[in-house]
Amino acid sequence: MFHIPVLLKESIFFLNCSSGKTIVDCTLGGGGHSREILKTLLPDGKLISIDRDREAIEAFSDFAGTYPSNITPVKGNFAELDEILLSSGIKEVDGIVFDLGVSMHQLKDEKRGFSLQSDSPLDMRMDRDLPDTAADIVNSFSEKELADIIYHYGDETRSRRIAREIVRERKTSKILTTGRLCQIVSRANPGRGRKIHPATRTFMALRIFLNKELEALEQGLRKALQVLKPGGRMVVISFHSLEDRIVKNFFRDSARGVTSGAVKPQVKLITRKPVYPGEEEKLLNPSSRSARLRVAEKI
């Protein structure tokens, strides 16, 4: 199952793709963006598709193998973007796209433990080579640490009550499945009057913290700006306010020349305000509802 690419037409448009250019897809996922970007780069362009999830790279390998001189799939974290490119002999690129968050494949795969919809192992690792899982956090962190994670990364106002219930329940037996965690959180946070599931924010917080998503994003944006050619563009699609705030502030500060070590503006803003999916896309792909896209061009 391939992830339905969000804001695909807009991404291609803003990247200014054409044959001969080198583009980086920092979040391969189901390969939706990469496949469409490649069409615009043929016959002479190059695409580097990165993902921290080995399964995403393996699923894309057959397609990539059809275009060996055009596509380089790489397992890695975009926080190390400069090193990844140098290992492929590339110093500068013409465009970079980030499609942040969890992929549809990860959500649908019950073994991965990202979804509220099934009772599966409490894993949540985007990179399954990492040693710790969400279960390790839930069963070993203190009540205060859990409350802080749920509040800061999930914007959950009932974080203390949820953390207290988690700690109380794990004294009986370890919390090892998504179903049990979902029950515990729902009991502590009934969610009356809410449009989303009462455990949604807690699950999101654990996932973001475990995978160090915000730290990776901050590093990835800095590395992306370093490797972009003048005139090259960075397109970022985010799905929640924590991500979007980081992107917005980084683009704003880079445009003002107030980022670390900068002495003058480094980018110009192509989108002053975020671009949202149209009504048709939201109907066809409900998961796109919270998406927003921002673009900056290196000066």
Beta strands, then each sheet from edge to edge (+ up, - down):
strand 1: 22-25
strand 2: 46-51
strand 3: 71-75
strand 4: 93-99
strand 5: 228-238
strand 6: 267-269
strand 7: 292-298
sheet 1: 3+ 2+ 1+ 4+ 5+ 7- 6+
end
